[in-house]
């Protein structure tokens, strides 16, 4: 049972921001510090991506685990009250995310999703370094610049690789 009244819960939930969240700011500060320049919430692109790097033809979505239904994540747990509403809402969000990324890919954009749990202290450095590596790799591949593989490059996971799984247990 919820310990807050319906009005208190409404006030708490309505105060949650969709832009300039802490995880988003962590990613933005890292990118700017590394020399990546970007735009925020581009209004002409499907889904208004959190970060748009035109030079890299890449968009980055920084998703909250709860709001976007991050599977197998300890931060995604449905509330015990009004379960039907929340289940439908999260499923709609997940479907919308997939559709927006499909549209962006059809337009020639690379899509990267960074989850809130990947920016927790335990994983943050690895996630951000993987992001920088991926962006540089995309830049080189898009421009057909041949690079020599080093053992260091082979060990670095790419942010968009599905094999990299972050679960907080």
N, C-alpha and C positions, 0 to 999 in steps of 0.2 A: 504494500500500500504506500502511496506517495505521502511524504511527510509535509508537503506544501499544499496550500489551497490551490484551487484551479487558477485563480487570479495571480497568485505568486508564481506558479509554474509558468503561466503565460508570460509574465514579465521577465522571468529568467531566460526563457527560450527566445523571446523576441530581442533580447540584448546580444545574442550571438551574432557576430559579424560575418559577412561573406567575403569581405575584402580586407587587406592589410592585417591578416591574422599573424600570430607569432610564427608559425611554421613558414608562412609565405615570406615574412621579413628575414628569417634566417637564410632562406635560399637566395633572396635578392641581395642581401649583404655579401654573401659568399661570391655570387656571380659578379657583382660590381667590383669587389676587391680583386678578382681574377682578371678584370679587364673586359668582361662580357657586358655589352650594352643592350638594353631591352626596353620594351614598352609594356605597360600594364593594362590588362583587361581590354584588349583591342575590340572595339564595338562592331567592327565589320566581319569578324571571324565567328563561326559557329561556337557557341558555348562561352564566348568572352574569356579566353584563356587567361590564367593568372599572370603568366609571363610570356611575352612574345619576343623571340630573337629572330628578326627578319634576315639578318646576315647568314644565319644558320638554317633558315627555313624551318624553324623548330618552335613548338609551343610547349609550355610546361604547365601542367595542372598540379597544384599542391592541394591534395584532398585530405579532408578530415576523415579518420577511420569510421567514426559513427555515421556521419551524414552520407557517406558514399558507400557504406556497407563493405568494408575491407574484410574479405573472407579470412578465416583462421587468425584473427587478430584479437588480442585481449581487450583492445579499446573499442571494439564493435560488439556491443551487447544491447539487445532491444530492451527498452524500459518494461517494467512489469505491469504498468498500467497502459491502457489504450493500445494494446499490442497490435491489433489489426491495423489501426491507423499508421503506426510506425513501420510495420512490415511493408505495407503498400507504398508508403512514402519513400523508404530506402530503395525498394525495388524500382520505383519510377526514376529515382536519381541514377541508379545503376544503368538502366536502359537508356536514359538520356545521355549519360556519359559515353556509352558505347556508340550511340548514333552520332554524337558530336565528333568523336574521334574518327569515325568512319568518313564523315563529311570532310574533315580536315585532311585526312590522308588522300581522299579523292582530289583535293585541291593541291596536293603536292607538299603538304606540311608533315614534318616528323612530330609525333606526339610522345611526350614523356609525362608519366604520372609519378609524382612523389607522394608517398603516404605520410601522414602525420607521425606514425610510429617509427618510420625510417629516420626521422629527425630528432628522436630522443637521444640523449647523450651517448648511449651505448653504440649506436649505429650512425650518428650524424656525420662524423668525419669521413667514414667509408662511403656513405651515400653521396655526399657532396663531391668527393674526389671522383667517384664513378660518374657523376653528372658531368664534371668538367672533361673527363676523358671521353665520354660519349659525344659531347658537343664538338670537341676537337676532331674526333673521328668522323662525325657527320660532315663537318666543314671540309676535311680533306677528301672524303669520298665523293661529295657533291661536286668538287672541283677536279676530280680525277687526278689528284696529286699522289704520286706513288711514294710510299714511305717504306722504310725497312722495318721489319718486325724485330723487336727486341724481346728478350725474355721478360722484361719489365712490362711491356705492353700486353703480353699474353696472360700475365697473372692478374691484370687489372680488369675486374668485371665491368661491363657496360650497364648503365642505368636502365636501359630499355630491355635488357635481357630477361626473359621470363624465368630462367633458372635461378636467378638471385632471389631468394625468398627470405623475408625478414619476419620472423615470428618472435614475439616477446613472451616468454613463458615463465 
